[in-house]
């Protein structure tokens, strides 16, 4: 039973990392940022690269005038 849970957990983690990496790559390419860098960083860990991208690159929390 624990092998099934482990396999399911690995599949979920891989799916989350791939989705995050694809999102970062496509969005950074659309906005002319270092898209390869963000795509590769998105494969390493979740959710910190996506948060850093949204806060420091896209500046989503910046006040609109």
C-alpha positions in Angstrom: 0.0 0.0 0.0 2.8 2.5 0.8 4.3 2.0 -2.7 1.0 3.2 -4.2 1.0 6.3 -2.0 4.7 7.0 -2.8 4.1 6.6 -6.5 1.1 8.9 -6.4 3.0 11.5 -4.4 5.9 11.5 -6.9 3.5 11.9 -9.8 1.7 14.8 -8.1 5.0 16.5 -7.3 6.3 16.1 -10.9 3.1 17.4 -12.3 3.2 20.5 -10.0 6.8 21.2 -11.0 6.1 20.8 -14.7 3.1 23.1 -14.6 4.9 25.7 -12.7 7.9 25.5 -15.0 5.7 25.8 -18.1 3.8 28.7 -16.7 7.0 30.6 -15.8 8.6 29.8 -19.2 5.6 31.0 -21.2 4.9 34.1 -19.2 8.5 35.2 -19.1 8.8 34.6 -22.9 5.7 36.7 -23.5 7.1 39.5 -21.4 10.7 39.3 -22.8 12.4 38.2 -19.5 15.0 35.4 -19.2 12.5 32.7 -20.0 14.9 29.8 -20.1 16.2 30.7 -16.7 12.7 31.0 -15.2 11.7 27.7 -16.8 14.6 25.8 -15.4 14.3 27.4 -12.0 10.6 26.4 -12.0 11.6 22.7 -12.3 13.8 22.8 -9.1 11.3 23.7 -6.4 7.7 24.8 -5.7 6.2 27.4 -5.0 9.1 29.8 -4.3 10.2 30.4 -7.9 6.7 31.3 -8.9 6.3 33.6 -5.9 9.6 35.3 -6.6 8.7 35.7 -10.3 5.3 37.3 -9.5 6.7 39.6 -6.8 10.0 40.7 -8.2 9.7 40.4 -11.9 6.0 41.0 -12.6 5.5 43.2 -9.6 1.9 42.1 -9.1 1.6 43.7 -5.7 2.7 47.1 -6.9 0.2 49.9 -6.4 -1.7 51.0 -9.5 -2.0 54.7 -10.0 
